[in-house]
Amino acid sequence: MRDAASSAHAMARGSTIAFGVGLAGLGAAAVLLWTEPEQAGAATGARPRWLSAGVLEAGPAGAILGAKGSF
């Protein structure tokens, strides 16, 4: 019983660390996206950026989230 509890605590600690690393990566990506300098001149033919996110499917077992966009 002690080994199972020890293993559960180790997995919980690893999960917490991984969640924190993922959250930090998401924050860094947001900062880089929002602080990127504007491109000079709109005559380059570049399409404007857009991003759309939402729930694709939801049910009693869970939900499927999706995102699409142009960068």
N, C-alpha and C positions, 0 to 999 in steps of 0.2 A: 504494500500500500504506500509505503514511503517513497519508493522509486517512481510510482505513478504520479504522486503529488509533486515530486522534484522535477519530473519531466514536464508536467503541465506548467509549472512556474517558469521553467526555462523557455518553453514554447511561447508563453505569454509575454515574456520579456523580449524575445526575438520579434514577435509580432508588433509590439509597441515600438521597438526601434525601427523596424521596417516601415511602419506607418509614419513615423516622424521623418524618416529620410524621404519618403514619397511626398509628404506635405511640404518639406523644404524644397524639393525639386519643383513642385507645382508653383510655389511662391517665386522661385528664381525664374521660371519660365514666364510667369505673369509680369514680373519686373522687366525682363528683357523685351517682352512684347510691347509693353506700354511705354518704355523709354527709348524705343528705336527711333532714330531720326527720320523725318519725312523725306521721301524721295523728291529730288529736284525735277520739276517740270512734269506736267500731266500729259504732254504730247508724246511720251515714250510708248504709248499703246498698252501700258500695263493696266490690268484689271484692278479695280478696288478690292481691298480685303474684306471678307465677311466671314462670319462664323455662326452656325446655327446648331443648337443642341436641344435635345428633348427626349421624352420617353417614347421608345418605339413600340414596346409591348409591356403590359402589366398584367399580372395574374396572382393567384394565391401563393404560388411558389417563389415569386420574385418579380423583378422588372428588368427590362433590357434598355439601357441608355445608349444613345448614339449622338455623334457629332459629325458635321460635315462643314466644309468651308473652302475658301480660296485664300491662299497666302501669296 
